[in-house]
C-alpha cells in the first residue's frame, strides 16, 4: 500500500498569503530549506492548485550550475 504524505504551508491564522497576496514570508534560511528538501526527497508526485503551481514552477527550470545559487537550493532543484 502506498503512503499519502500531505504537507501544507499555512500561517497560524490559516492563510498561505499575507494581506497583499504575497508568500515572501515563507522564505527560509539554509537549515530550514535543507530540512524541507530532505522531507520532500521521497515524494514522487505533487498535486498543486493553480496559484501554488505558479509559485513553484520556478523549480522546474532552476539552474543546477554551481555558483548560480546556494548548494541547498541546487539540491532542492
Phi and psi in degrees as GROMACS dihedral restraints (atoms count N, CA, C in turn):
[ dihedral_restraints ]
;  ai    aj    ak    al  type     phi  dphi    fc
    3     4     5     6     1   -78.0    20    10
    4     5     6     7     1   154.8    20    10
    6     7     8     9     1   -95.3    20    10
    7     8     9    10     1   141.3    20    10
    9    10    11    12     1  -106.6    20    10
   10    11    12    13     1   116.8    20    10
   12    13    14    15     1  -109.0    20    10
   13    14    15    16     1   124.6    20    10
   15    16    17    18     1  -124.9    20    10
   16    17    18    19     1    85.0    20    10
   18    19    20    21     1   -85.0    20    10
   19    20    21    22     1   147.0    20    10
   21    22    23    24     1  -141.1    20    10
   22    23    24    25     1   133.0    20    10
   24    25    26    27     1  -102.5    20    10
   25    26    27    28     1   111.2    20    10
   27    28    29    30     1  -142.6    20    10
   28    29    30    31     1   157.6    20    10
   30    31    32    33     1   -80.9    20    10
   31    32    33    34     1   173.2    20    10
   33    34    35    36     1   -63.3    20    10
   34    35    36    37     1   -23.3    20    10
   36    37    38    39     1   -89.8    20    10
   37    38    39    40     1     7.4    20    10
   39    40    41    42     1    92.8    20    10
   40    41    42    43     1    13.0    20    10
   42    43    44    45     1  -120.2    20    10
   43    44    45    46     1   151.0    20    10
   45    46    47    48     1   -88.8    20    10
   46    47    48    49     1   -33.2    20    10
   48    49    50    51     1   -97.6    20    10
   49    50    51    52     1   160.1    20    10
   51    52    53    54     1   -84.6    20    10
   52    53    54    55     1  -174.1    20    10
   54    55    56    57     1   -64.9    20    10
   55    56    57    58     1   -16.2    20    10
   57    58    59    60     1   -99.4    20    10
   58    59    60    61     1     3.7    20    10
   60    61    62    63     1    84.6    20    10
   61    62    63    64     1    13.0    20    10
   63    64    65    66     1   -95.1    20    10
   64    65    66    67     1   156.8    20    10
   66    67    68    69     1  -119.8    20    10
   67    68    69    70     1    17.8    20    10
   69    70    71    72     1   -60.0    20    10
   70    71    72    73     1   -22.9    20    10
   72    73    74    75     1   -63.9    20    10
   73    74    75    76     1   -16.5    20    10
   75    76    77    78     1   -85.0    20    10
   76    77    78    79     1    -4.1    20    10
   78    79    80    81     1   -63.8    20    10
   79    80    81    82     1   129.3    20    10
   81    82    83    84     1  -107.1    20    10
   82    83    84    85     1   160.9    20    10
   84    85    86    87     1   -77.9    20    10
   85    86    87    88     1   176.6    20    10
   87    88    89    90     1   -60.6    20    10
   88    89    90    91     1   -39.0    20    10
   90    91    92    93     1   -65.6    20    10
   91    92    93    94     1   -45.6    20    10
   93    94    95    96     1   -67.8    20    10
   94    95    96    97     1   -40.4    20    10
   96    97    98    99     1   -59.8    20    10
   97    98    99   100     1   -43.1    20    10
   99   100   101   102     1   -64.9    20    10
  100   101   102   103     1   -38.8    20    10
  102   103   104   105     1   -59.4    20    10
  103   104   105   106     1   -48.4    20    10
  105   106   107   108     1   -68.6    20    10
  106   107   108   109     1   -31.4    20    10
  108   109   110   111     1   -62.5    20    10
  109   110   111   112     1   -46.6    20    10
  111   112   113   114     1   -64.9    20    10
  112   113   114   115     1   -37.4    20    10
  114   115   116   117     1   -62.6    20    10
  115   116   117   118     1   -41.3    20    10
  117   118   119   120     1   -84.1    20    10
  118   119   120   121     1   -13.7    20    10
  120   121   122   123     1   -51.1    20    10
  121   122   123   124     1   -45.9    20    10
  123   124   125   126     1   -79.7    20    10
  124   125   126   127     1    -4.7    20    10
  126   127   128   129     1   -78.1    20    10
  127   128   129   130     1   130.4    20    10
  129   130   131   132     1  -100.1    20    10
  130   131   132   133     1   -22.8    20    10
  132   133   134   135     1  -138.8    20    10
  133   134   135   136     1   137.9    20    10
  135   136   137   138     1  -118.9    20    10
  136   137   138   139     1   142.4    20    10
  138   139   140   141     1  -122.9    20    10
  139   140   141   142     1   110.7    20    10
  141   142   143   144     1  -116.5    20    10
  142   143   144   145     1   150.5    20    10
  144   145   146   147     1   -76.5    20    10
  145   146   147   148     1   172.2    20    10
  147   148   149   150     1   -57.2    20    10
  148   149   150   151     1   -49.2    20    10
  150   151   152   153     1   -69.9    20    10
  151   152   153   154     1   -37.2    20    10
  153   154   155   156     1   -68.8    20    10
  154   155   156   157     1   -39.3    20    10
  156   157   158   159     1   -59.6    20    10
  157   158   159   160     1   -43.6    20    10
  159   160   161   162     1   -61.3    20    10
  160   161   162   163     1   -32.0    20    10
  162   163   164   165     1   -75.0    20    10
  163   164   165   166     1   -34.3    20    10
  165   166   167   168     1   -93.0    20    10
  166   167   168   169     1   -13.1    20    10
  168   169   170   171     1   -59.0    20    10
  169   170   171   172     1   -25.6    20    10
  171   172   173   174     1   -49.7    20    10
  172   173   174   175     1   -40.4    20    10
  174   175   176   177     1   -70.5    20    10
  175   176   177   178     1   -17.5    20    10
  177   178   179   180     1   -67.2    20    10
  178   179   180   181     1   -29.4    20    10
  180   181   182   183     1  -122.2    20    10
  181   182   183   184     1    10.8    20    10
  183   184   185   186     1   -60.0    20    10
  184   185   186   187     1   136.0    20    10
  186   187   188   189     1   -65.6    20    10
  187   188   189   190     1   136.6    20    10
  189   190   191   192     1  -104.1    20    10
  190   191   192   193     1    10.6    20    10
  192   193   194   195     1   -70.3    20    10
  193   194   195   196     1   140.1    20    10
  195   196   197   198     1   -62.6    20    10
  196   197   198   199     1   140.2    20    10
  198   199   200   201     1    93.4    20    10
  199   200   201   202     1   -21.2    20    10
  201   202   203   204     1   -72.3    20    10
  202   203   204   205     1   -33.2    20    10
  204   205   206   207     1  -155.4    20    10
  205   206   207   208     1   164.1    20    10
  207   208   209   210     1   -59.4    20    10
  208   209   210   211     1   155.3    20    10
  210   211   212   213     1   -54.9    20    10
  211   212   213   214     1   -42.0    20    10
  213   214   215   216     1   -61.5    20    10
  214   215   216   217     1   -34.2    20    10
  216   217   218   219     1   -75.6    20    10
  217   218   219   220     1   -38.2    20    10
  219   220   221   222     1   -63.5    20    10
  220   221   222   223     1   -38.6    20    10
  222   223   224   225     1   -62.5    20    10
  223   224   225   226     1   -43.4    20    10
  225   226   227   228     1   -64.3    20    10
  226   227   228   229     1   -43.8    20    10
